[in-house]
Amino acid sequence: MAKSWRFTSEQEDFAEAVRAFCRREVGTKEQRDAYTQNGLESHSPELYRKLAATGYLGVSLPEEFGGSGGGLIEQFLFFEELWYGMAPVHGAGTSHTCAGIFKRFGTDAQRKRVLSAITEGTLYSISISEPGAGSDLSGIACKAEPVDGGYVLNGQKTWCSDAHFADVILVTVRTERGDNPRTGLSMLEVPANTPGVEVRPISTMGGKEVNDIFFTDVFVGEDALVGERGGAWNQLMAGLNGERLVCAAQGIGMAQRTFDDLLAYVTVRAQFGQKIGTFQAVRHRIATMALELEAARSLAYDTVYRAHHNLGEPQDLVRLTSMAKVKVTETAKALALEGVQLMGGYGYATEYEMERHLRDAISPTIYAGTNEIQREIIASTYGLR
């Protein structure tokens, strides 16, 4: 169906092109299993190379670096369709987050090198959290000591999405410590194969997605610094609106796929001599799911439209992107849980993919800023601190 009257025909055509790519490459469970070791991996380097060949990875990057010059709407539609299609290219999200940081804060040489590489399929991961620093980034302790010609990193990071197959890791470290723990944080670009870097995958219900990273006397040159030394806090804050919108886009894709898969099931599954979708108890629950999905979609589309066209005050966009992230991800999780219940044992079985939808829908309420933190942000925009 049409995305929204607010989107142009070119944007609609782009969304359909991404959906066609997903139908062709991962349109069946068998295809997806072949790319992911039967669902164990969240990212397929082979599929990612095919995606890079289409040029879609540069959808929101400047044309001078091989991108398409699109904006937030195109980026939103890109991730919505990838996640609707269940394409195992999880690293696209972290790469785009890193691309935004380099685009805003990188030197001319860094932008040319990194953004061009990302459009061609080089995969970037971003590493922020630590065992003692999750939602509270002021607790970051992983240290990068300035030395002659560069920096030496020591410490541990955790919950690092996609680091186990990344080419480069953008690491937030402490380069100085003063009275304000939010100052003294810096971003360093670290190739994943640098001596002293050890990536250890963390086993999760979603498969292989996140990792611990240990840095032991890891040396990087001065040109590894991204942005201002000691300025990583502000650099991270500057990209939060876009990161929340990517999360919302992925959530809309997941929620719509969950709804479509469940609707297909209830229209063919029969019990007591009739299709289960004809029972009032099921019909009404499906209707409620549709209502929640459309409410979430309307909020997300309106928000990305406003952000794309820079409509409203900055604080309004902060509020709306946090709202969109919360509403969409919680809707996706609720729909998947309801889908498992309505499909009964088949919803729990790996033969179908409703249980996969549920597992995939849980983590987005946690990453990119937990939904509890998002509610704090929303409240603060109303002067409630």
C-alpha positions in Angstrom: 0.0 0.0 0.0 1.0 3.6 -0.4 3.3 4.8 2.4 1.8 8.3 2.9 0.6 11.2 0.9 3.5 13.1 2.4 6.1 11.0 0.5 7.0 11.6 -3.1 6.6 9.1 -5.9 10.4 8.8 -6.0 10.5 7.9 -2.4 7.7 5.4 -2.8 9.5 3.9 -5.8 12.7 3.6 -3.8 10.8 1.8 -1.0 9.4 -0.6 -3.5 12.8 -1.3 -5.0 14.2 -2.2 -1.5 11.1 -4.5 -0.9 11.7 -6.1 -4.3 15.4 -6.8 -3.4 14.2 -8.5 -0.1 11.6 -10.6 -1.9 14.2 -11.7 -4.4 17.0 -12.5 -2.0 15.3 -13.5 1.3 11.7 -13.9 0.3 11.5 -17.4 1.8 12.4 -18.9 5.2 14.7 -21.3 3.3 16.6 -18.4 1.8 16.9 -16.6 5.1 18.1 -19.7 6.9 20.8 -20.2 4.2 22.2 -16.8 4.8 22.1 -17.0 8.7 23.1 -20.5 9.7 19.4 -21.3 10.3 18.7 -18.0 12.1 21.8 -18.0 14.3 23.4 -15.0 12.6 21.9 -11.5 12.4 24.1 -10.4 9.5 25.2 -12.0 6.3 28.3 -10.6 4.7 27.3 -12.2 1.4 23.9 -10.5 1.4 25.4 -7.3 2.5 27.7 -7.3 -0.5 24.7 -7.7 -2.7 23.0 -4.9 -1.0 26.0 -2.7 -1.4 26.1 -3.4 -5.2 22.6 -1.9 -5.5 23.8 1.4 -4.2 21.1 1.5 -1.5 23.6 1.7 1.4 24.4 5.3 0.4 20.8 6.4 0.3 21.3 9.2 2.8 24.9 10.0 2.1 26.2 12.8 -0.1 26.6 12.2 -3.8 30.3 13.3 -3.7 31.0 10.2 -1.6 29.1 7.8 -3.8 25.8 8.2 -2.0 22.3 9.1 -3.4 22.0 12.4 -1.5 18.8 11.4 0.1 17.6 12.5 3.6 15.9 11.1 6.6 12.8 10.0 4.8 14.7 7.9 2.3 16.8 6.4 5.2 13.6 5.6 7.1 12.0 3.8 4.2 15.2 1.9 3.6 15.3 0.5 7.1 11.6 -0.1 7.2 11.7 -2.3 4.1 14.8 -4.2 5.1 13.3 -5.1 8.5 9.9 -5.9 6.9 11.7 -8.2 4.5 13.6 -9.8 7.4 16.9 -9.2 5.6 19.8 -10.3 7.7 21.9 -7.2 7.3 21.9 -5.9 10.9 25.2 -4.1 10.4 23.5 -1.6 8.1 22.0 0.1 11.1 25.3 0.6 13.0 27.1 1.6 9.8 24.6 4.4 9.2 24.9 5.6 12.8 28.6 5.8 12.3 28.2 7.5 8.9 26.1 10.2 10.5 28.9 10.9 13.1 31.6 11.1 10.4 29.3 13.3 8.2 28.8 15.8 11.0 32.2 15.7 12.8 34.8 14.1 10.6 37.6 15.9 8.8 37.3 16.3 5.0 39.7 13.4 4.6 37.8 11.2 7.0 34.4 11.9 5.4 35.8 11.1 1.9 37.4 7.9 3.1 34.7 6.6 5.5 31.5 7.6 3.8 32.7 6.2 0.4 33.7 3.0 2.1 30.3 2.6 3.8 28.5 3.1 0.5 30.6 0.3 -0.9 29.9 -2.1 1.9 32.6 -1.6 4.6 30.9 -2.3 7.9 31.2 -0.1 10.9 30.2 -0.8 14.5 29.9 1.7 17.3 31.0 0.9 20.8 29.7 3.0 23.7 28.4 0.9 26.6 30.5 -0.7 29.3 29.8 -3.0 32.2 29.5 0.1 34.5 28.2 2.5 31.9 24.9 1.7 30.1 22.3 4.4 30.2 24.7 6.6 32.2 27.4 7.3 29.7 29.2 9.5 32.2 30.5 6.2 33.8 32.6 5.4 30.7 36.0 4.2 32.0 37.7 2.6 29.0 40.7 4.7 28.6 42.7 6.1 25.7 45.9 7.6 26.9 47.4 10.2 24.6 50.9 9.3 23.5 53.4 10.5 21.0 51.7 10.1 17.6 48.4 8.8 18.8 46.5 7.0 21.6 46.8 3.7 23.5 43.5 2.1 24.5 42.9 -0.2 27.5 39.6 -1.4 28.9 36.4 -3.2 28.2 33.3 -2.3 26.2 30.1 -4.4 26.1 26.8 -4.8 24.2 28.5 -3.8 21.0 26.2 -4.6 18.1 27.8 -6.2 15.1 31.4 -5.9 16.3 32.0 -9.6 15.5 31.8 -9.0 11.8 32.6 -5.3 11.6 35.6 -4.0 9.7 36.0 -0.9 11.9 34.8 0.0 15.4 34.0 3.6 16.4 34.9 3.6 20.1 33.9 6.1 22.7 36.7 6.3 25.3 37.8 8.5 28.2 40.8 10.6 27.2 40.7 12.9 30.2 38.9 13.0 33.6 37.9 16.1 35.3 35.2 17.4 37.7 32.5 16.9 35.0 32.3 13.2 34.0 30.6 14.1 30.8 33.7 15.9 29.6 36.9 14.1 28.6 35.1 11.6 26.3 36.4 11.1 22.8 35.7 9.0 19.7 38.4 6.9 18.1 38.2 4.9 14.9 39.7 1.5 15.5 40.1 -1.2 12.7 38.8 -4.4 14.1 41.9 -6.3 13.2 44.2 -4.0 15.2 46.6 -5.9 17.5 45.2 -6.0 21.1 41.5 -5.9 20.1 39.6 -9.0 21.2 35.9 -9.4 20.4 33.9 -12.0 22.4 30.3 -12.6 21.3 27.6 -12.6 24.0 25.0 -15.3 23.7 21.5 -13.9 23.5 18.0 -15.0 22.7 18.3 -13.2 19.4 21.4 -15.2 18.3 24.7 -13.6 17.5 24.1 -9.9 17.7 26.2 -8.2 20.5 29.7 -8.5 21.9 32.2 -7.7 24.6 35.3 -6.0 23.3 38.6 -6.0 25.2 41.3 -3.5 24.4 44.8 -4.3 25.6 47.5 -1.7 24.8 45.8 -0.9 21.4 47.6 1.8 19.5 45.9 4.1 17.0 47.3 7.1 15.3 46.3 10.7 15.8 44.1 10.6 12.7 41.9 8.1 14.5 40.3 10.9 16.5 36.8 11.7 15.2 35.6 15.2 16.0 36.9 17.2 18.9 39.0 15.6 21.6 36.9 15.5 24.8 33.7 16.3 22.8 32.2 12.9 22.3 29.3 13.6 24.7 28.0 16.4 22.5 28.8 14.4 19.3 26.7 11.5 20.6 23.8 13.7 21.6 23.8 15.4 18.1 22.9 12.1 16.4 20.2 10.8 18.7 17.2 12.1 16.7 18.4 10.2 13.6 19.2 7.0 15.6 15.8 7.0 17.2 14.2 7.3 13.7 16.2 4.4 12.4 15.0 2.4 15.4 11.4 3.5 14.7 11.7 2.6 11.0 13.0 -0.9 11.9 10.1 -1.3 14.4 7.5 -0.3 11.8 8.9 -2.9 9.4 8.9 -5.6 12.1 5.4 -4.7 13.3 3.9 -4.8 9.8 5.6 -8.1 9.0 4.3 -9.6 12.2 0.7 -8.4 11.4 0.9 -9.7 7.8 2.2 -13.1 8.9 -0.5 -13.4 11.6 -3.3 -12.3 9.2 -2.2 -14.9 6.7 -2.3 -17.6 9.4 -5.7 -16.8 10.8 -7.3 -16.7 7.4 -6.3 -20.3 6.6 -6.1 -22.1 10.0 -9.4 -23.8 10.8 -10.7 -25.0 14.2 -14.3 -26.1 15.1 -15.2 -26.2 11.5 -14.3 -22.6 10.6 -11.3 -20.3 10.0 -10.1 -19.0 13.4 -10.0 -15.5 12.0 -13.8 -15.6 11.9 -14.2 -16.0 15.7 -15.1 -12.7 17.3 -12.4 -13.0 19.9 -9.8 -13.3 17.2 -11.3 -10.7 14.9 -11.4 -8.1 17.6 -7.8 -8.7 18.7 -6.7 -8.4 15.1 -8.6 -5.2 14.8 -6.9 -3.8 17.9 -3.5 -4.8 16.5 -4.3 -2.9 13.3 -5.4 0.2 15.3 -2.1 0.2 17.3 0.0 -0.4 14.2 -1.6 2.5 12.3 -1.3 4.8 15.3 2.4 4.0 15.6 3.0 4.4 11.8 1.2 7.8 11.7 3.4 9.1 14.6 6.6 7.7 13.0 5.8 9.0 9.5 4.8 12.4 10.8 7.9 12.6 12.9 10.3 11.7 10.1 8.6 14.1 7.7 9.0 16.9 10.2 12.7 16.0 10.9 13.4 15.6 7.2 12.0 19.1 6.4 13.3 20.6 9.7 9.8 21.6 10.8 9.4 22.8 14.4 11.6 23.7 17.2 14.6 21.5 18.1 13.0 20.5 21.4 9.8 19.4 19.5 11.9 17.0 17.3 13.6 15.6 20.4 10.2 14.9 22.0 8.7 13.4 18.8 11.6 11.2 17.9 11.6 9.8 21.5 7.9 9.3 21.3 8.2 7.6 17.9 10.9 5.3 19.2 8.8 4.3 22.3 5.5 3.9 20.6 6.8 1.9 17.6 9.1 -0.5 19.5 6.5 -1.2 22.1 3.8 -1.8 19.5 6.1 -4.2 17.6 6.7 -6.1 20.8 3.0 -6.2 21.7 2.0 -7.4 18.3 4.6 -10.2 18.3 3.5 -11.4 21.7 -0.1 -11.3 20.6 0.9 -13.2 17.4 2.4 -16.0 19.4 -0.7 -16.3 21.6 -3.1 -16.4 18.6 -1.1 -18.9 16.8 -0.9 -21.2 19.8 1.7 -23.9 19.6 2.6 -22.9 16.1 3.5 -19.4 17.3 6.0 -21.0 19.7 7.5 -23.4 17.1 10.5 -22.5 15.0 8.8 -24.0 11.9 6.9 -20.7 11.7 8.6 -17.3 12.3 6.3 -15.7 14.9 8.6 -16.7 17.7 11.5 -15.0 15.7 9.4 -11.9 15.4 9.0 -11.8 19.2 12.7 -12.3 19.9 13.6 -9.6 17.4 11.0 -7.2 18.8 12.4 -7.3 22.4 15.8 -5.7 22.0 14.7 -2.5 20.2 13.0 -1.3 23.4 16.4 -1.5 25.1 19.0 -0.3 22.6 19.3 3.2 21.1 18.4 4.5 24.6 16.0 2.4 26.6 12.4 3.3 26.5 12.6 4.3 30.2 15.3 6.8 29.2 13.1 8.0 26.3 10.3 8.7 28.7 12.7 10.7 30.9 13.6 12.7 27.8 9.9 13.3 26.8 9.1 14.4 30.3 12.0 16.8 30.3 10.8 18.5 27.2 7.7 19.5 29.2 9.9 21.1 31.9 9.6 18.1 34.2 13.0 17.4 35.7 
